């Protein structure tokens, strides 16, 4: 699980190799993911900033990758951005 200082380190020096890499063809990803997730995760589509349902959610829990279910971080470690 990442800590904030890890994120800063990776931003400065690059990401380490993943512990396990999930590889699928585009067709396999399209079959596994709903169309909206496929666009965001595989075709670099993005959401408008501060419009996501989870942007202001701070309930205890864990956040996982929508593609492979790998644990990303705990809600207690969530970055608190200030929207303008």
Contact map, one row per residue, 1 for C-alpha under 8 A:
111000000000000000000000000000000000000000000000000000000000000000000011110000000000
111101100000000000000000000000000000000000000000000000000000000000000001100000000000
111111100000000000000000000000000000000000000000000000000000000000000000100010000000
011111110000000000000000000000000000000000000000000000000000000000000000000010100000
001111111000000000000000000000000000000000000000000000000000000000000000000000000000
011111111100000000000000000000000000000000000000000000000000000000000000000000000000
011111111110000000000000000000000000000000000000000000000000000000000000000000000000
000111111111000000000000000000000000000000000000000000000000000000000000000000000000
000011111111110000000000000000000000000000000000000000000000000000000000000000000000
000001111111111100000000000000000000000000000000000000000000000000000000000000000000
000000111111111000000000000000000000000000000000000000000000000000000000000000000000
000000011111110000000000000000000000000000000000000000000000000000000000000000000000
000000001111111000000000000000000000000000000000000000000000000000000000000000000000
000000001111111100000000000000000000000000000000000000000000000000000000000000000000
000000000110111110000000000000000000000000000000000000000000000000000000000000000000
000000000100011111000000000000000000000000000000000000000000000000000000000000000000
000000000000001111100000000000000000000000000000000000000000000000000000000000000000
000000000000000111111000000000000000000000000000000000000000000000000000000000000000
000000000000000011111000000000000000000000000000000000000000000000000000000000000000
000000000000000001111100000000000000000000000000000000000000000000000000000000000000
000000000000000001111110000000000000000000000000000000000000000000000000000000000000
000000000000000000011111000000000000000000000000000000000000000000010000000000000000
000000000000000000001111100000000000000000000000000000000000000000000000000000000000
000000000000000000000111111110000000000000000000000000000000000000000000000000000000
000000000000000000000011111110000000000000000000000000000000000000000000000000000000
000000000000000000000001111111000000000001000000000000000000000000000000000000000000
000000000000000000000001111111100000000000000000000000000000000000000000000000000000
000000000000000000000001111111110000000000000000000000000000000000000000000000000000
000000000000000000000001111111111000010001000000000000000000000000000000000000000000
000000000000000000000000011111111110010000000000000000000000000000000000000000000000
000000000000000000000000001111111100000000000000000000000000000000000000000000000000
000000000000000000000000000111111100000000000000000000000000000000000000000000000000
000000000000000000000000000011111110110000000000000000000000000000100000000000000000
000000000000000000000000000001111111110000000000000000000000000000000000000000000000
000000000000000000000000000001001111111000000000000000000000000000000000000000000000
000000000000000000000000000000000111111100000000000000000000000000000000000000000000
000000000000000000000000000000001111111111000000000000000000000001000000000000000000
000000000000000000000000000011001111111111100000000000000000000000000000000000000000
000000000000000000000000000000000011111111111000000000000000000000000000000000000000
000000000000000000000000000000000001111111111110000000000000000000000000000000000000
000000000000000000000000000000000000111111111000000000000000000001100000000000000000
000000000000000000000000010010000000111111111000000000000000000000000000000000000000
000000000000000000000000000000000000011111111000000000000000000000000000000000000000
000000000000000000000000000000000000001111111100000000000000000000000000000000000000
000000000000000000000000000000000000001111111110000000000000000000000000000000000000
000000000000000000000000000000000000000100011111000000000000000000000000000000000000
000000000000000000000000000000000000000100001111101100000000000000000000000000000000
000000000000000000000000000000000000000000000111111100000000000000000000000000000000
000000000000000000000000000000000000000000000011111100000000000000000000000000000000
000000000000000000000000000000000000000000000001111100100000000000000000000000000010
000000000000000000000000000000000000000000000011111110100000000000000000000000000000
000000000000000000000000000000000000000000000011111111100000000000000000000000000000
000000000000000000000000000000000000000000000000001111111000000000000000000000000000
000000000000000000000000000000000000000000000000000111111000000000000000000000000000
000000000000000000000000000000000000000000000000011111111000000000000000000000000000
000000000000000000000000000000000000000000000000000011111100000000000000000000000000
000000000000000000000000000000000000000000000000000011111110000000000000000000000000
000000000000000000000000000000000000000000000000000000011111000000000000001101000000
000000000000000000000000000000000000000000000000000000001111100000000000001000000000
000000000000000000000000000000000000000000000000000000000111110000000000011100000000
000000000000000000000000000000000000000000000000000000000011111000000000011100000000
000000000000000000000000000000000000000000000000000000000001111100000011111000000000
000000000000000000000000000000000000000000000000000000000000111110000011111000000000
000000000000000000000000000000000000000000000000000000000000011111001111100000000000
000000000000000000000000000000000000000000000000000000000000001111111111000000000000
000000000000000000000000000000000000100010000000000000000000000111111000000000000000
000000000000000000000000000000001000000010000000000000000000000011111000000000000000
000000000000000000000100000000000000000000000000000000000000000011111100000000000000
000000000000000000000000000000000000000000000000000000000000000111111110000000000000
000000000000000000000000000000000000000000000000000000000000000110011111000000000000
100000000000000000000000000000000000000000000000000000000000011110001111100000000000
110000000000000000000000000000000000000000000000000000000000011110000111110000000000
111000000000000000000000000000000000000000000000000000000000011100000011111011000000
100000000000000000000000000000000000000000000000000000000001111000000001111111000000
000000000000000000000000000000000000000000000000000000000111111000000000111111000000
000000000000000000000000000000000000000000000000000000000101100000000000011111000000
001100000000000000000000000000000000000000000000000000000000000000000000111111100000
000000000000000000000000000000000000000000000000000000000100000000000000111111110000
000100000000000000000000000000000000000000000000000000000000000000000000000011111000
000000000000000000000000000000000000000000000000000000000000000000000000000001111100
000000000000000000000000000000000000000000000000000000000000000000000000000000111110
000000000000000000000000000000000000000000000000000000000000000000000000000000011111
000000000000000000000000000000000000000000000000010000000000000000000000000000001111
000000000000000000000000000000000000000000000000000000000000000000000000000000000111
